[in-house]
């Protein structure tokens, strides 16, 4: 993989509250940079959202529209949501973790991805842009959940 970027932030709320909001795909466009729409396009085998479910996102990144599908590889609320791309411009894995912390919740987002051509050549720029977006995502997540937005 070409990029591997992680951002984390302590949010002053319990993990269950943070995860309930952040793991709900219906909130993706509210706190995730660049995402304009998110839609559950395949339910988990057990129904609804969970392992095996797929979410289709439309985002704008570096001025370009990107449509991609993420399949849930692991869903263990309130601690873990791990998703891998099954359609889109480049292979990608997005992992969200939420751990108890003395001041609330340690929220962490890790993005790993890469591809050929332009994406490989632009990896350093892409990694900086992704890191900046993840930092903003966590800031916006905290603002949404604490009513500071």
C-alpha positions in Angstrom: 0.0 0.0 0.0 1.2 3.5 -0.8 -0.2 5.5 2.2 -0.7 4.6 5.8 -2.1 7.5 7.8 -3.5 7.6 11.4 -5.1 10.5 13.3 -6.4 10.3 16.9 -8.1 12.6 19.4 -9.5 12.3 22.9 -13.2 13.2 22.9 -14.8 14.1 26.3 -17.6 11.5 25.9 -18.0 7.7 26.6 -17.0 5.3 23.8 -20.5 4.0 23.4 -21.8 7.5 22.6 -19.0 8.3 20.2 -19.1 5.0 18.4 -22.9 5.0 18.1 -22.7 8.2 16.1 -19.4 7.7 14.2 -20.2 4.1 13.2 -23.6 5.0 11.8 -23.2 5.5 8.0 -26.1 7.9 8.0 -23.9 10.5 9.7 -20.9 10.1 7.4 -21.6 13.3 5.4 -22.0 15.3 8.7 -18.5 14.9 10.0 -16.3 13.2 7.4 -14.4 15.6 5.1 -15.5 15.7 1.5 -18.3 13.1 1.8 -21.4 14.5 0.2 -23.6 11.3 0.3 -23.5 7.9 1.9 -25.9 5.1 1.2 -26.3 1.6 2.5 -26.2 -0.3 -0.8 -25.9 -3.9 0.6 -27.1 -5.1 4.0 -25.1 -7.4 6.2 -26.1 -11.1 5.9 -27.9 -10.6 9.3 -29.7 -7.5 7.9 -29.0 -3.8 8.4 -25.5 -2.6 9.0 -22.7 -5.0 10.1 -20.0 -7.2 8.8 -20.5 -7.7 5.1 -22.7 -4.6 4.6 -21.6 -2.1 1.9 -21.8 1.7 2.0 -21.5 3.7 -1.2 -19.9 7.1 -0.7 -19.6 10.1 -3.0 -16.8 12.4 -2.0 -14.7 15.2 -3.3 -11.0 15.0 -2.7 -8.4 17.3 -4.3 -11.2 18.8 -6.4 -12.2 15.5 -7.9 -15.5 13.6 -7.5 -14.8 10.1 -6.2 -17.4 7.4 -5.9 -16.4 4.3 -3.9 -17.9 1.4 -2.1 -16.7 0.2 1.3 -17.5 -3.2 2.6 -17.5 -3.8 6.4 -14.8 -6.3 7.2 -15.2 -6.0 11.0 -17.9 -4.5 13.1 -17.5 -4.7 16.9 -19.3 -1.7 18.5 -18.3 0.3 20.4 -14.6 -0.5 19.7 -14.0 -1.2 16.0 -15.3 -0.5 12.5 -13.0 -1.7 9.7 -14.0 -1.2 6.1 -12.3 -2.1 2.8 -13.0 -0.6 -0.6 -14.5 -3.0 -3.1 -15.1 -0.4 -5.8 -13.4 3.0 -6.4 -10.4 4.7 -7.8 -7.9 3.0 -5.5 -7.7 0.2 -3.0 -8.3 1.5 0.5 -8.9 0.3 4.1 -10.4 2.6 6.7 -10.3 1.6 10.4 -12.1 3.4 13.2 -11.3 2.5 16.8 -12.8 3.9 20.0 -11.2 3.1 23.3 -12.0 4.2 26.9 -9.7 7.0 28.1 -9.5 8.8 31.4 -10.9 11.9 29.7 -13.5 10.1 27.6 -12.8 8.3 24.4 -9.6 7.9 22.4 -10.9 8.0 18.8 -8.6 6.9 16.1 -9.0 6.7 12.3 -6.4 4.9 10.1 -6.5 5.0 6.3 -4.3 2.7 4.3 -4.4 2.7 0.5 -2.7 3.1 -2.7 -2.8 2.4 -6.3 -1.0 2.9 -9.5 -0.3 5.8 -11.8 -1.1 9.2 -10.5 -1.9 8.0 -7.0 1.5 6.3 -6.6 3.3 9.4 -7.9 1.3 11.7 -5.6 1.6 9.5 -2.5 3.4 12.1 -0.3 0.9 14.8 -1.2 -2.0 12.4 -0.8 -0.8 11.3 2.6 -0.6 14.9 3.9 -4.1 15.6 2.5 -5.5 12.5 4.1 -3.9 13.3 7.4 -5.3 16.8 7.4 -8.7 15.5 6.5 -8.6 12.9 9.3 -7.6 15.5 11.9 -10.6 17.7 10.7 -12.9 14.7 10.8 -12.1 14.0 14.5 -12.4 17.7 15.3 -15.8 17.8 13.6 -16.9 14.6 15.3 -16.2 16.1 18.7 -18.0 19.4 17.8 -21.1 17.5 16.6 -21.3 15.3 19.7 -20.6 18.1 22.2 -22.9 20.7 20.5 -20.0 23.0 19.6 -20.7 23.2 15.8 
